[in-house]
Amino acid sequence: MSEFMRSSDAFTWSMESDPRLRSTVVTVLMLDRTPDWGEVRDRIERLSHELPMLRQVVVESPPPAPPRWQDCTDFDLDFHMRRVAAPEGGSFDDVLELARLAQMEDFDRARPLWKITLIEGLPEGEAAVLCTFHHALSDGVGGIQIAMTLFGLTPELAPTDETPEVSRPSLLGDYRDAARYGAGLVTDAVTGVLTGVPRLVYDGVRSPLRTLNSVAEMATSVYRTVRPVNATGSPLMTERTLIRRLGVLEVPRPQLREAAHRSGGALNDAFVAGVAGGLRRYHEKHGVGVGALHLTMPISLRASSDAPGGNRITLMRFDIPVDEADPAERIRQIHERTERVRNEKSLPHTQLIAGFLNRMPRWYIGSILRHVDFLASDVPGIPVPVSLGGANVRVQYAFGPTIGSAVNVTLLTYVDTCALGIDVDSGAIPDVEVFTDCLRDGFDEVLALADDD
């Protein structure tokens, strides 16, 4: 089976010609004991038959077609599922170090883009599961949908002893598929002209001023999406390297949500406000003033009818008022800006815009992303306690890719805990412990809003 990448996924894939823009996602599950590995392996085996991309590789296509997903002819489940023992006296720091190394590694692109590693021998009999996957394979919400199946929160997977038959692709077939893709582009373009132009002319005759304003608003919205960022907002976090450092922080979900509601925002607004407060304190700690910073925020475009997994997000960039010291006012301002972004006229045309960007020079893509200051992602996780192979999950962390920014802070909820995974570019933020302390202070000032009478 072969399926062309969506334009947004092809964009994510191709921008990795600059390794600083890699899109590796790492999640860490902390367990109260070592799970039954045979049961975990069996569940993953069955899941791989339900989700084709777990058994597929990405291959290049003849122009003008994008890369495509193609069944792996040499799929080996045991390559993707591994067990390691923590060193004697090992701790959570050792788990974070393995996660850090996984975050910096590229994938073997001759194989499917994921790995699962069980880490045993942690203090008090605990264990950890390290999941690594490429962002083109799934976004955060899709990953949670997969996890819910893995944890048994969805209909049970049917056992299967069948190994799917995989045929080796032919060069002629590749060119035939590419030609079919090109013909489809032409057909879609002609259809769009035939349906859109008459309507535009009709609206232009009836309400010329309104139509002109609508066209101008759309053009402005598209420009906001693709415009290059020529300089970082931060005078401090300017370097970009290939070295990453990871940290974690836990925040109580009920208090964060209450602080958001009291300030006229949503949980995501309070989350971004906490990160912004931490960034302000970090700059102050280094004696550097800061105003607004450039934020990249993933916006989910996932519909209820979409299959589990897959990548259904678009990356939107806008400025955040980091210099606003009042956390309640900061939440309100962030809420207003986020709502404007969520209602951008360009959002329904994400795939068209991504297709355009895929034809732009790689240096231009880098200029869009490498001057972003920070990335913040809020992923609604699993609301009830779950177990894996007989072991209870204590907490889950997600470490999203920096994609050219100085730091990515990813919030993943689990029951009543907001677990923050902090992935920093050590060139921009060399002192991750100091930054984590500043981030903690930033969230403390937001959480204090929930205690105000």
C-alpha positions as CSV (number, residue, x, y, z in Angstrom):
1,M,0.0,0.0,0.0
2,S,1.3,3.5,-0.8
3,E,-0.2,6.9,0.1
4,F,1.1,10.3,-0.5
5,M,2.0,12.5,2.4
6,R,-0.3,15.4,3.1
7,S,1.4,18.7,2.2
8,S,1.9,19.7,5.9
9,D,3.6,16.4,6.7
10,A,5.8,16.8,3.6
11,F,6.8,20.2,4.9
12,T,7.7,18.7,8.2
13,W,9.7,16.0,6.5
14,S,11.6,18.2,4.0
15,M,12.6,20.9,6.4
16,E,14.8,18.4,8.2
17,S,17.5,19.1,5.6
18,D,18.5,21.4,8.4
19,P,19.0,19.1,11.3
20,R,18.1,21.9,13.8
21,L,14.6,21.6,12.5
22,R,14.1,17.9,13.2
23,S,10.7,16.8,14.4
24,T,11.4,14.0,16.8
25,V,8.8,13.6,19.6
26,V,9.8,11.7,22.8
27,T,7.3,10.7,25.6
28,V,8.2,9.1,28.9
29,L,5.8,7.0,30.9
30,M,6.8,6.4,34.6
31,L,5.5,3.0,35.9
32,D,5.2,1.7,39.4
33,R,6.7,-1.6,38.4
34,T,8.1,-3.5,35.4
35,P,5.3,-4.4,33.0
36,D,4.7,-7.8,31.4
37,W,6.8,-7.2,28.3
38,G,5.1,-10.0,26.4
39,E,1.7,-8.5,26.9
40,V,3.0,-5.0,25.8
41,R,4.7,-6.5,22.8
42,D,1.5,-8.4,21.8
43,R,-0.6,-5.3,22.1
44,I,1.8,-3.2,20.0
45,E,1.9,-6.1,17.4
46,R,-1.9,-5.9,17.1
47,L,-1.9,-2.1,17.0
48,S,0.6,-2.1,14.1
49,H,-2.0,-4.0,12.0
50,E,-4.6,-1.4,12.8
51,L,-2.5,1.6,12.1
52,P,-0.6,1.1,8.7
53,M,1.9,3.9,9.3
54,L,3.5,1.8,12.1
55,R,4.6,-0.6,9.4
56,Q,5.4,1.9,6.7
57,V,8.4,4.0,5.6
58,V,8.6,7.3,3.9
59,V,10.0,7.2,0.3
60,E,10.7,10.0,-2.1
61,S,8.4,10.4,-5.2
62,P,9.2,11.7,-8.7
63,P,8.2,15.4,-9.0
64,P,5.8,17.0,-8.6
65,A,4.5,14.5,-6.1
66,P,5.4,14.7,-2.4
67,P,7.0,11.8,-0.5
68,R,4.7,8.9,0.3
69,W,4.1,6.3,2.9
70,Q,4.9,2.8,1.6
71,D,4.7,-0.6,3.3
72,C,8.1,-1.7,4.8
73,T,9.3,-4.8,3.1
74,D,11.7,-5.6,6.0
75,F,9.5,-4.8,9.0
76,D,10.9,-6.3,12.3
77,L,8.9,-5.5,15.4
78,D,11.8,-6.4,17.7
79,F,13.9,-3.6,16.1
80,H,11.4,-1.1,17.3
81,M,10.8,-2.6,20.8
82,R,13.7,-2.8,23.1
83,R,14.6,-3.4,26.8
84,V,17.5,-1.9,28.7
85,A,18.5,-1.9,32.4
86,A,19.3,1.3,34.2
87,P,22.8,1.4,35.7
88,E,23.1,0.3,39.3
89,G,21.8,3.1,41.5
90,G,20.0,4.5,38.5
91,S,17.4,7.3,38.8
92,F,15.0,9.4,36.9
93,D,18.0,11.5,35.7
94,D,19.1,8.4,33.8
95,V,15.7,8.1,32.1
96,L,15.9,11.8,31.1
97,E,19.4,11.3,29.7
98,L,18.1,8.4,27.5
99,A,15.2,10.6,26.4
100,R,17.6,13.5,25.6
101,L,19.7,11.2,23.4
102,A,16.6,10.0,21.7
103,Q,15.5,13.6,21.1
104,M,18.8,14.4,19.3
105,E,19.0,11.3,17.1
106,D,17.6,11.0,13.6
107,F,15.6,7.9,12.5
108,D,16.8,5.1,10.3
109,R,14.7,6.2,7.4
110,A,14.8,2.7,5.8
111,R,12.5,1.6,8.7
112,P,9.2,2.9,10.3
113,L,9.7,6.1,12.3
114,W,9.2,4.9,15.9
115,K,10.8,3.1,18.8
116,I,9.7,2.0,22.2
117,T,12.2,1.3,25.0
118,L,11.5,-0.3,28.4
119,I,13.9,0.9,31.1
120,E,14.1,-1.4,34.0
121,G,15.9,-1.4,37.4
122,L,14.8,2.0,38.6
123,P,14.6,2.6,42.4
124,E,11.8,0.9,44.4
125,G,11.2,-1.5,41.5
126,E,9.9,1.3,39.2
127,A,10.3,1.2,35.4
128,A,9.9,3.7,32.5
129,V,8.8,3.4,28.9
130,L,10.4,5.7,26.4
131,C,8.4,6.2,23.2
132,T,10.1,8.0,20.2
133,F,8.3,8.9,17.0
134,H,8.6,11.3,14.1
135,H,6.0,14.1,14.1
136,A,5.0,13.2,10.6
137,L,3.7,9.9,12.1
138,S,1.4,11.5,14.6
139,D,0.6,14.8,16.4
140,G,0.0,15.0,20.1
141,V,-3.7,14.3,20.1
142,G,-3.2,11.4,17.6
143,G,-0.6,10.0,19.9
144,I,-3.0,10.1,22.8
145,Q,-5.6,8.3,20.7
146,I,-3.0,5.6,20.0
147,A,-2.1,5.5,23.7
148,M,-5.8,5.0,24.7
149,T,-5.8,1.9,22.5
150,L,-2.6,0.7,24.0
151,F,-4.0,1.2,27.6
152,G,-7.2,-0.6,26.7
153,L,-9.5,2.4,26.8
154,T,-10.9,1.7,23.4
155,P,-12.5,-1.5,21.9
156,E,-10.1,-4.4,22.2
157,L,-7.8,-5.1,19.3
158,A,-8.5,-8.4,17.5
159,P,-5.6,-10.9,17.7
160,T,-3.9,-11.7,14.4
161,D,-1.3,-14.3,13.4
162,E,-1.2,-13.0,9.8
163,T,1.8,-11.2,8.5
164,P,0.7,-8.8,5.8
165,E,2.0,-9.5,2.3
166,V,4.2,-6.7,1.1
167,S,5.1,-6.3,-2.5
168,R,8.3,-4.5,-3.5
169,P,7.6,-1.2,-5.4
170,S,8.5,-0.7,-9.0
171,L,10.1,2.4,-10.6
172,L,7.3,2.4,-13.3
173,G,4.7,2.3,-10.6
174,D,6.4,5.3,-8.8
175,Y,6.2,7.4,-12.0
176,R,2.6,6.3,-12.7
177,D,1.6,7.3,-9.1
178,A,3.4,10.6,-9.4
179,A,1.7,11.3,-12.8
180,R,-1.7,10.5,-11.2
181,Y,-0.9,12.9,-8.3
182,G,0.0,15.7,-10.8
183,A,-3.2,15.1,-12.7
184,G,-5.1,15.4,-9.5
185,L,-3.5,18.7,-8.7
186,V,-4.5,20.1,-12.1
187,T,-8.1,18.8,-11.7
188,D,-8.4,20.3,-8.2
189,A,-7.0,23.6,-9.5
190,V,-9.4,23.7,-12.5
191,T,-12.4,22.7,-10.2
192,G,-11.4,25.4,-7.8
193,V,-11.3,28.0,-10.5
194,L,-14.6,26.9,-12.0
195,T,-16.4,27.0,-8.7
196,G,-14.7,29.9,-7.0
197,V,-14.3,32.5,-9.7
198,P,-18.0,32.7,-10.7
199,R,-18.9,33.1,-7.0
200,L,-16.2,35.8,-6.5
201,V,-17.5,37.7,-9.6
202,Y,-21.1,37.4,-8.3
203,D,-20.2,38.6,-4.8
204,G,-18.0,41.4,-6.4
205,V,-21.0,42.7,-8.4
206,R,-23.4,42.6,-5.5
207,S,-21.0,43.9,-2.7
208,P,-17.8,45.1,-4.3
209,L,-16.4,46.7,-1.1
210,R,-17.2,43.7,1.1
211,T,-15.7,41.3,-1.4
212,L,-12.5,43.4,-1.7
213,N,-12.2,43.6,2.1
214,S,-12.6,39.8,2.3
215,V,-10.0,39.1,-0.3
216,A,-7.6,41.6,1.4
217,E,-8.3,39.9,4.8
218,M,-7.5,36.5,3.3
219,A,-4.2,37.8,1.7
220,T,-3.2,39.4,5.0
221,S,-4.0,36.2,6.9
222,V,-1.9,34.1,4.5
223,Y,1.0,36.5,4.9
224,R,0.9,36.3,8.7
225,T,1.2,32.5,8.3
226,V,4.2,32.4,5.9
227,R,6.0,35.7,6.7
228,P,9.7,35.2,7.7
229,V,10.9,36.2,11.2
230,N,14.1,38.1,10.7
231,A,15.3,38.3,14.3
232,T,14.5,36.7,17.6
233,G,12.5,38.7,20.1
234,S,14.9,37.7,22.8
235,P,18.3,39.4,22.9
236,L,19.5,36.6,25.1
237,M,18.3,33.3,23.5
238,T,19.8,33.7,20.0
239,E,22.1,30.7,19.4
240,R,20.8,27.5,17.7
241,T,22.6,24.2,18.0
242,L,22.0,20.4,17.8
243,I,22.4,19.9,21.5
244,R,19.4,19.5,23.7
245,R,18.8,19.4,27.5
246,L,15.6,18.2,29.1
247,G,13.7,19.1,32.2
248,V,10.3,18.4,33.8
249,L,7.8,20.2,36.0
250,E,4.5,19.2,37.4
251,V,1.6,21.6,37.9
252,P,-1.8,20.8,39.4
253,R,-4.5,20.8,36.7
254,P,-7.5,22.0,38.8
255,Q,-5.6,25.1,40.1
256,L,-4.2,26.0,36.6
257,R,-7.7,25.7,35.1
258,E,-9.2,27.8,38.0
259,A,-6.6,30.5,37.5
260,A,-7.4,30.6,33.8
261,H,-11.2,30.9,34.4
262,R,-10.8,33.6,37.0
263,S,-8.8,35.6,34.4
264,G,-11.2,35.1,31.5
265,G,-9.1,32.5,29.7
266,A,-8.8,28.8,29.1
267,L,-6.3,26.3,30.5
268,N,-4.0,26.7,27.5
269,D,-3.9,30.5,28.1
270,A,-2.8,30.0,31.7
271,F,-0.2,27.5,30.5
272,V,1.3,29.9,28.0
273,A,1.1,32.7,30.6
274,G,3.1,30.5,33.0
275,V,5.8,29.8,30.3
276,A,5.9,33.5,29.5
277,G,6.3,34.4,33.2
278,G,9.2,32.0,33.4
279,L,10.8,33.4,30.3
280,R,10.6,36.9,31.8
281,R,12.2,35.8,35.0
282,Y,14.9,34.0,33.1
283,H,15.8,37.2,31.2
284,E,15.7,39.2,34.5
285,K,18.0,36.6,36.1
286,H,20.5,37.4,33.4
287,G,20.1,41.1,33.6
288,V,18.4,41.4,30.1
289,G,15.2,43.2,29.3
290,V,12.6,41.6,27.2
291,G,9.3,42.7,25.6
292,A,7.3,40.4,23.3
293,L,8.6,37.1,22.2
294,H,7.8,35.0,19.1
295,L,5.7,31.9,19.9
296,T,5.0,28.9,17.6
297,M,1.8,27.2,18.7
298,P,0.4,24.0,17.2
299,I,-3.3,24.4,16.3
300,S,-5.2,21.1,16.0
301,L,-7.3,20.7,12.9
302,R,-8.4,17.2,13.8
303,A,-12.0,16.2,13.2
304,S,-14.0,13.6,15.0
305,S,-14.0,11.5,11.9
306,D,-10.2,11.4,11.5
307,A,-8.5,8.0,12.2
308,P,-6.3,7.6,15.3
309,G,-2.7,8.8,14.7
310,G,-1.7,10.9,11.8
311,N,-0.7,14.5,11.9
312,R,-3.6,17.0,11.9
313,I,-2.0,20.2,13.1
314,T,-0.8,23.5,11.7
315,L,1.9,25.7,13.3
316,M,0.9,29.3,13.9
317,R,3.3,32.0,14.9
318,F,2.5,35.1,16.9
319,D,3.9,37.4,19.6
320,I,3.3,37.0,23.3
321,P,3.6,39.8,25.9
322,V,6.3,38.4,28.1
323,D,7.0,41.8,29.7
324,E,3.4,41.9,31.3
325,A,4.1,41.3,35.0
326,D,0.4,40.9,36.0
327,P,-0.4,37.2,35.4
328,A,-4.1,37.8,35.2
329,E,-3.6,40.5,32.5
330,R,-1.1,38.3,30.7
331,I,-3.7,35.5,30.6
332,R,-6.3,37.9,29.2
333,Q,-4.0,39.2,26.5
334,I,-2.8,35.7,25.5
335,H,-6.4,34.6,25.3
336,E,-7.3,37.4,22.9
337,R,-4.3,36.7,20.7
338,T,-4.8,33.0,20.7
339,E,-8.5,33.4,19.7
340,R,-7.5,35.6,16.8
341,V,-5.0,32.9,15.6
342,R,-7.6,30.1,16.0
343,N,-10.0,32.1,13.7
344,E,-7.4,33.0,11.0
345,K,-9.0,32.9,7.6
346,S,-6.0,31.0,6.3
347,L,-6.5,28.0,8.6
348,P,-8.9,26.1,6.2
349,H,-6.2,26.4,3.5
350,T,-3.3,24.9,5.5
351,Q,-2.6,22.2,3.0
352,L,-2.5,24.6,0.1
353,I,-0.1,26.9,2.0
354,A,2.1,24.0,3.0
355,G,2.2,22.9,-0.6
356,F,3.4,26.4,-1.6
357,L,6.0,26.3,1.2
358,N,7.3,22.9,0.0
359,R,8.4,24.6,-3.2
360,M,10.2,27.4,-1.5
361,P,14.0,27.3,-0.9
362,R,15.1,25.6,2.3
363,W,16.8,28.8,3.5
364,Y,13.5,30.5,3.4
365,I,11.9,27.8,5.6
366,G,14.8,28.1,8.0
367,S,14.2,31.9,8.2
368,I,10.6,31.3,9.2
369,L,11.5,29.0,12.0
370,R,15.0,29.6,13.4
371,H,14.2,33.0,14.9
372,V,11.1,31.8,16.8
373,D,11.8,32.3,20.6
374,F,9.7,29.4,22.0
375,L,7.2,26.8,21.2
376,A,4.3,25.8,23.6
377,S,2.1,22.9,23.1
378,D,-0.9,21.8,25.2
379,V,-1.9,18.2,24.7
380,P,-5.1,16.9,26.5
381,G,-4.0,13.6,27.9
382,I,-5.8,10.7,29.6
383,P,-8.2,11.7,32.3
384,V,-8.3,8.4,34.3
385,P,-5.6,6.2,35.8
386,V,-4.3,3.6,33.4
387,S,-2.0,0.6,33.4
388,L,0.3,-1.0,30.9
389,G,1.2,-4.7,31.1
390,G,0.0,-4.8,34.7
391,A,2.0,-1.8,35.8
392,N,0.3,1.4,36.8
393,V,1.2,4.6,35.0
394,R,2.3,7.3,37.6
395,V,2.9,10.2,35.2
396,Q,3.6,10.9,31.5
397,Y,5.9,13.5,30.0
398,A,6.1,14.6,26.4
399,F,9.1,16.4,24.9
400,G,8.2,18.1,21.6
401,P,10.8,19.2,19.1
402,T,12.2,22.7,19.3
403,I,11.9,23.1,15.4
404,G,14.3,26.0,15.4
405,S,13.1,27.7,18.6
406,A,15.1,28.1,21.8
407,V,12.8,25.9,23.9
408,N,9.7,23.8,23.5
409,V,7.5,23.4,26.6
410,T,4.9,20.7,26.1
411,L,2.0,20.3,28.6
412,L,0.6,16.7,28.8
413,T,-2.3,16.2,31.2
414,Y,-2.7,12.9,33.1
415,V,-5.7,12.6,35.5
416,D,-5.2,15.9,37.6
417,T,-1.6,16.6,36.8
418,C,-0.2,18.9,34.1
419,A,3.2,17.4,33.3
420,L,5.5,19.8,31.5
421,G,8.2,18.4,29.3
422,I,11.0,21.0,28.8
423,D,13.2,20.6,25.7
424,V,15.8,23.3,25.4
425,D,18.5,24.1,22.8
426,S,21.5,24.4,25.0
427,G,23.0,27.0,22.7
428,A,20.1,29.3,23.5
429,I,19.6,28.2,27.2
430,P,22.8,26.7,28.6
431,D,21.5,26.6,32.2
432,V,18.4,24.4,32.0
433,E,18.2,24.1,35.8
434,V,18.1,27.9,36.2
435,F,15.5,28.0,33.4
436,T,13.4,25.3,35.1
437,D,13.5,27.2,38.4
438,C,12.3,30.4,36.6
439,L,9.6,28.4,34.9
440,R,8.4,27.1,38.3
441,D,8.3,30.7,39.6
442,G,6.3,31.7,36.5
443,F,3.7,29.0,37.1
444,D,3.6,29.8,40.9
445,E,2.5,33.4,40.1
446,V,-0.2,32.0,37.8
447,L,-1.4,29.4,40.3
448,A,-1.7,32.0,43.0
449,L,-4.6,33.5,41.0
450,A,-6.6,30.4,41.9
451,D,-6.1,31.2,45.7
452,D,-7.3,34.8,45.5
453,D,-10.7,35.4,47.2
